[in-house]
Amino acid sequence: MVFETDASGRITYVNEVAQRIFGYSQDDIAAGLTALDVIDPSDHGRITRAIGKLMDGSSTGAVREYLARRKDGTVFPCVVYSVIISDEAGTPVGIRGILTDITERKLMEEELARINRELKVYAEVVSHDLRGPISVIQSASATLEGLMEDCADRDTVAKGDKVVGIIRNSSLSAEVLIENLLALAKAGQSPGEVSEIDVKEIVEKVLEDKAWPIEEKGVRVAVDDDLGRILADPTHVYQIFSNLIGNALSYNDNPDPQVGITHEEEDGVHRYLVRDNGPGIPAEDIESVFLPLFRGKDGGTGLGLSIVEKLVSLYGGEIRAYNDGGACFTFTLRDLETPGDIASA
């Protein structure tokens, strides 16, 4: 559905599709139909602010979701893509845009949310059932290790220590896998505590927590001075950068290892790039790195990047992997206006 408005928000043009869907006639439009007339009152404040930003020049375009309202009072979810119309002097004189009905998409999102809730419950039950036996194995391993200290046969001790090491490492790997499965299940859920955060502070916390591998490998880390501010759950943003930076550290075998984190912002969309100067991602793996349980050569649990992709999608963004002098991960996060926008971004 295509539309145009003047600087005050009065609708000056809509195509026939829009007239049919909303139920308004050319006479209604000529009588002074405005953008507020076709948007539910619950979204009037948001659309008024969006129009104001376009007309005062603080934004050249916007993509927002609203609840549209037909002439008969029925409503439906929509996404509006809008840009300013300027005169020859460059002064904004109106808005031109496209409105798309996203009812079907919303139904699919609700079904996906239901599946995610069931997955979370399933993962919690499975992890609970698995943690018990793993705890027993770890306790038995510790007991066996103590008994081996009292053994006089050095050959038996050596063999026993090797077995104990295998048991310990395997049980720890199982624990990590359980935690990652839980994180993957929770990544599809709506954020818990949402606040405006300084992304630079989150990244600095990640780097502080990974100080040991950074110092051990002598990694040079370059981070943009400004990584923007975004309305989000701090834990989600931490998980995104922790997984990506962790990969950049783990798989970088360059004798002079480097990691870079950059940021750009345009029209409320934050674009980030996390890159390294290592060997890069094998060409045959590029399309599969975000699949759950996909493990490349010397891979971990195969869940880290799946968690990242789910979290990025939760905030209305996209992520892509490619090689350019090393592995590169570029992703976007939306600068959400209200906590309620997260579910509909």
C-alpha positions as CSV (number, residue, x, y, z in Angstrom):
1,M,0.0,0.0,0.0
2,V,1.5,3.3,-1.1
3,F,0.8,6.6,0.5
4,E,1.9,10.3,0.7
5,T,1.3,12.9,3.3
6,D,2.0,16.6,3.6
7,A,4.1,18.2,6.4
8,S,1.3,18.1,8.9
9,G,0.6,14.4,8.4
10,R,-2.5,14.9,6.2
11,I,-2.8,12.1,3.6
12,T,-2.6,13.5,0.1
13,Y,-2.4,10.2,-1.8
14,V,-3.1,6.5,-1.4
15,N,-3.3,3.8,-4.1
16,E,-6.4,1.8,-4.8
17,V,-5.1,-1.2,-2.7
18,A,-4.9,1.0,0.4
19,Q,-8.4,2.4,-0.2
20,R,-9.8,-1.1,-0.5
21,I,-8.1,-2.5,2.6
22,F,-8.8,0.5,4.9
23,G,-12.3,1.2,3.5
24,Y,-11.7,4.9,2.9
25,S,-12.8,6.6,-0.3
26,Q,-11.3,9.5,-2.3
27,D,-13.9,11.8,-0.7
28,D,-12.7,10.8,2.8
29,I,-9.1,11.6,1.7
30,A,-10.2,14.9,0.3
31,A,-12.1,15.7,3.5
32,G,-8.8,15.7,5.4
33,L,-7.9,12.2,6.4
34,T,-4.6,12.1,8.5
35,A,-2.1,9.5,9.4
36,L,-3.6,9.4,12.9
37,D,-6.9,8.3,11.4
38,V,-5.5,5.1,10.0
39,I,-3.4,4.2,13.1
40,D,-4.8,2.8,16.3
41,P,-4.7,5.4,19.2
42,S,-2.3,3.2,21.2
43,D,0.4,4.1,18.6
44,H,-0.5,7.8,18.1
45,G,2.4,8.9,20.3
46,R,5.0,6.8,18.4
47,I,3.9,7.8,15.0
48,T,3.7,11.4,15.9
49,R,7.3,11.3,17.1
50,A,8.4,9.4,14.0
51,I,6.8,12.1,11.7
52,G,8.4,14.8,13.8
53,K,11.9,13.3,13.3
54,L,11.3,13.1,9.6
55,M,10.1,16.6,9.2
56,D,12.8,18.3,11.4
57,G,15.5,16.5,9.5
58,S,16.8,14.4,12.3
59,S,15.9,11.3,10.3
60,T,15.8,10.8,6.5
61,G,13.8,7.5,6.7
62,A,12.2,5.1,9.1
63,V,11.0,1.5,9.4
64,R,8.4,1.1,12.2
65,E,5.7,-1.3,13.2
66,Y,2.3,0.0,14.1
67,L,-1.3,-1.2,14.7
68,A,-3.3,0.0,11.7
69,R,-7.0,0.9,12.0
70,R,-9.6,0.5,9.3
71,K,-12.6,2.8,8.8
72,D,-14.8,0.2,10.4
73,G,-12.7,0.1,13.6
74,T,-10.9,-3.2,13.0
75,V,-7.2,-3.3,13.4
76,F,-4.2,-5.2,12.0
77,P,-0.4,-5.1,12.5
78,C,1.6,-3.4,9.8
79,V,5.1,-2.2,9.1
80,V,5.6,1.3,7.6
81,Y,8.6,2.2,5.4
82,S,8.8,6.0,5.0
83,V,11.1,8.7,3.6
84,I,10.8,12.5,3.4
85,I,9.7,14.4,0.3
86,S,11.7,17.6,-0.1
87,D,11.2,20.6,-2.3
88,E,13.9,22.1,-4.6
89,A,15.5,23.9,-1.7
90,G,15.8,20.6,0.2
91,T,13.1,21.5,2.7
92,P,11.0,18.6,3.9
93,V,7.4,19.1,2.6
94,G,5.9,15.7,3.2
95,I,6.3,12.0,3.6
96,R,6.2,9.1,1.1
97,G,5.9,5.5,2.2
98,I,4.7,1.9,1.9
99,L,2.5,0.2,4.4
100,T,2.5,-3.6,4.6
101,D,0.1,-5.9,6.4
102,I,2.1,-8.3,8.6
103,T,-0.8,-10.2,10.1
104,E,0.5,-13.5,8.7
105,R,4.0,-12.8,10.0
106,K,2.7,-12.0,13.4
107,L,0.8,-15.3,13.6
108,M,4.0,-17.1,12.6
109,E,5.9,-15.3,15.3
110,E,3.3,-16.2,17.9
111,E,3.6,-19.9,16.9
112,L,7.4,-19.6,17.0
113,A,7.2,-18.1,20.5
114,R,5.0,-21.0,21.6
115,I,7.5,-23.5,20.2
116,N,10.4,-21.6,21.9
117,R,8.5,-21.7,25.3
118,E,8.1,-25.5,24.9
119,L,11.7,-25.9,23.9
120,K,12.8,-23.9,27.0
121,V,10.7,-26.2,29.3
122,Y,12.1,-29.3,27.5
123,A,15.7,-28.1,27.8
124,E,15.3,-27.3,31.5
125,V,13.8,-30.7,32.2
126,V,16.5,-32.5,30.2
127,S,19.3,-30.5,31.8
128,H,17.9,-31.2,35.2
129,D,17.8,-34.9,34.5
130,L,21.3,-34.9,33.1
131,R,22.9,-32.8,35.8
132,G,22.2,-35.5,38.5
133,P,24.2,-38.3,36.8
134,I,27.0,-35.9,35.8
135,S,27.4,-34.7,39.4
136,V,27.6,-38.4,40.5
137,I,30.3,-39.0,37.8
138,Q,32.3,-36.0,38.9
139,S,32.1,-37.0,42.6
140,A,33.1,-40.6,41.8
141,S,36.0,-39.2,39.7
142,A,37.2,-37.1,42.6
143,T,37.0,-40.1,44.9
144,L,38.9,-42.3,42.5
145,E,41.5,-39.6,42.2
146,G,41.9,-39.6,46.0
147,L,42.2,-43.4,46.1
148,M,44.9,-43.4,43.4
149,E,47.1,-41.2,45.6
150,D,47.3,-44.1,48.1
151,C,48.2,-46.6,45.5
152,A,51.8,-47.8,45.6
153,D,52.0,-49.2,42.1
154,R,53.2,-46.2,40.0
155,D,52.2,-47.8,36.7
156,T,48.6,-48.3,38.0
157,V,48.6,-44.7,39.2
158,A,49.7,-43.4,35.8
159,K,47.0,-45.4,34.0
160,G,44.4,-44.4,36.6
161,D,45.3,-40.7,36.4
162,K,44.7,-40.9,32.6
163,V,41.3,-42.5,33.1
164,V,40.4,-40.0,35.7
165,G,41.4,-37.1,33.4
166,I,39.2,-38.5,30.6
167,I,36.2,-38.8,33.0
168,R,36.8,-35.3,34.4
169,N,37.1,-33.7,31.0
170,S,34.2,-35.5,29.5
171,S,31.9,-34.6,32.4
172,L,33.0,-30.9,32.2
173,S,32.3,-31.0,28.4
174,A,28.8,-32.4,29.1
175,E,28.2,-29.6,31.6
176,V,29.1,-27.0,29.1
177,L,26.9,-28.6,26.5
178,I,23.9,-28.6,28.9
179,E,24.5,-24.9,29.7
180,N,24.7,-24.0,26.0
181,L,21.5,-25.9,25.3
182,L,19.7,-24.0,28.0
183,A,21.1,-20.7,26.6
184,L,20.0,-21.6,23.1
185,A,16.5,-22.4,24.4
186,K,16.3,-19.1,26.4
187,A,17.7,-17.0,23.4
188,G,14.3,-17.2,21.7
189,Q,12.5,-15.7,24.7
190,S,11.6,-12.1,25.2
191,P,14.2,-10.1,27.1
192,G,13.9,-10.0,30.9
193,E,15.2,-6.7,32.2
194,V,15.4,-4.1,29.4
195,S,17.2,-0.8,29.8
196,E,19.2,1.6,27.7
197,I,22.8,0.4,27.7
198,D,26.1,1.6,26.6
199,V,27.4,-1.2,24.3
200,K,31.0,-0.1,24.8
201,E,30.6,-0.8,28.5
202,I,29.3,-4.3,27.8
203,V,32.2,-5.0,25.4
204,E,34.7,-3.8,27.9
205,K,33.2,-6.3,30.4
206,V,33.6,-9.1,27.9
207,L,37.2,-8.2,27.3
208,E,37.9,-8.0,31.0
209,D,36.4,-11.5,31.5
210,K,38.6,-12.8,28.6
211,A,41.8,-11.0,29.8
212,W,43.7,-14.2,30.4
213,P,43.5,-15.7,26.8
214,I,44.0,-12.2,25.4
215,E,47.2,-11.7,27.4
216,E,48.4,-15.3,26.9
217,K,48.1,-15.1,23.1
218,G,49.3,-11.5,23.0
219,V,46.1,-10.4,21.1
220,R,45.8,-6.8,20.1
221,V,42.2,-5.6,20.4
222,A,40.9,-2.5,18.7
223,V,37.5,-1.2,19.6
224,D,35.7,1.9,18.3
225,D,35.4,4.7,20.8
226,D,31.6,4.8,20.4
227,L,29.6,1.6,20.1
228,G,26.3,3.3,20.5
229,R,23.5,3.0,23.0
230,I,20.6,0.6,22.6
231,L,17.5,-0.5,24.5
232,A,18.1,-4.2,25.3
233,D,18.7,-6.8,28.0
234,P,22.4,-6.4,29.0
235,T,22.8,-10.2,29.3
236,H,21.7,-10.7,25.7
237,V,24.2,-8.1,24.4
238,Y,26.9,-9.6,26.6
239,Q,26.2,-13.1,25.2
240,I,26.4,-11.8,21.6
241,F,29.8,-10.2,21.9
242,S,31.2,-12.8,24.3
243,N,30.5,-15.6,21.8
244,L,31.9,-13.7,18.8
245,I,35.0,-12.3,20.6
246,G,35.6,-15.8,22.1
247,N,35.6,-17.3,18.6
248,A,38.0,-14.6,17.4
249,L,40.4,-15.5,20.2
250,S,40.1,-19.2,20.0
251,Y,40.6,-19.7,16.3
252,N,43.2,-17.1,15.6
253,D,46.6,-18.7,15.0
254,N,48.2,-15.6,13.5
255,P,51.6,-14.9,15.1
256,D,50.4,-11.3,15.6
257,P,46.7,-11.9,16.5
258,Q,44.3,-9.0,16.2
259,V,40.6,-8.5,16.9
260,G,38.6,-5.5,15.8
261,I,35.2,-4.3,16.8
262,T,33.5,-1.5,14.9
263,H,30.2,0.2,14.9
264,E,28.0,2.3,12.6
265,E,24.5,3.7,13.2
266,E,21.9,4.9,10.7
267,D,18.2,5.6,11.3
268,G,18.0,3.7,14.5
269,V,19.9,0.6,13.2
270,H,23.2,-0.3,14.8
271,R,25.6,-2.3,12.6
272,Y,28.5,-4.0,14.3
273,L,31.5,-5.9,12.9
274,V,33.7,-8.3,14.9
275,R,36.7,-9.5,12.9
276,D,40.0,-11.2,13.4
277,N,43.1,-11.8,11.3
278,G,43.2,-15.5,11.6
279,P,42.8,-18.2,9.0
280,G,39.1,-17.4,8.4
281,I,36.2,-19.8,8.1
282,P,36.5,-22.7,5.7
283,A,34.5,-21.9,2.5
284,E,32.5,-25.1,2.9
285,D,31.4,-24.1,6.4
286,I,30.3,-20.5,5.8
287,E,26.6,-21.4,5.2
288,S,26.4,-23.7,8.2
289,V,28.1,-21.9,11.0
290,F,24.9,-20.7,12.6
291,L,23.2,-24.1,12.6
292,P,22.7,-25.6,16.0
293,L,25.3,-28.3,16.9
294,F,27.4,-27.5,13.8
295,R,31.1,-28.1,14.6
296,G,33.8,-27.1,12.3
297,K,37.4,-28.3,12.7
298,D,38.4,-28.2,16.4
299,G,34.9,-26.7,17.1
300,G,33.3,-26.5,20.6
301,T,29.7,-27.4,21.4
302,G,28.4,-26.0,18.1
303,L,25.9,-23.8,19.9
304,G,27.6,-20.5,20.4
305,L,26.9,-19.0,17.0
306,S,23.3,-20.4,17.0
307,I,22.7,-18.5,20.3
308,V,24.1,-15.3,18.7
309,E,21.9,-15.6,15.6
310,K,18.7,-16.2,17.8
311,L,19.6,-13.2,20.0
312,V,20.3,-10.9,17.0
313,S,17.0,-11.9,15.4
314,L,15.2,-11.2,18.7
315,Y,16.2,-7.6,18.4
316,G,15.1,-7.3,14.8
317,G,18.6,-7.7,13.3
318,E,20.5,-10.0,10.9
319,I,24.0,-11.5,11.1
320,R,26.3,-12.7,8.3
321,A,29.7,-14.4,8.3
322,Y,32.3,-13.9,5.7
323,N,36.1,-13.9,5.2
324,D,38.2,-10.8,4.7
325,G,41.7,-11.2,5.9
326,G,40.3,-13.4,8.6
327,A,36.8,-14.3,10.0
328,C,34.3,-11.5,10.0
329,F,30.8,-11.4,11.6
330,T,28.7,-8.4,10.8
331,F,25.3,-8.0,12.5
332,T,22.6,-5.4,13.2
333,L,20.6,-4.5,16.2
334,R,17.6,-2.2,16.2
335,D,17.5,0.9,18.4
336,L,14.1,0.0,20.0
337,E,11.9,2.8,21.3
338,T,10.0,1.0,24.0
339,P,10.4,-2.5,25.6
340,G,7.2,-3.5,23.8
341,D,8.9,-2.9,20.5
342,I,11.3,-5.8,21.1
343,A,8.6,-8.4,20.5
344,S,7.6,-6.8,17.2
345,A,10.9,-5.6,15.8
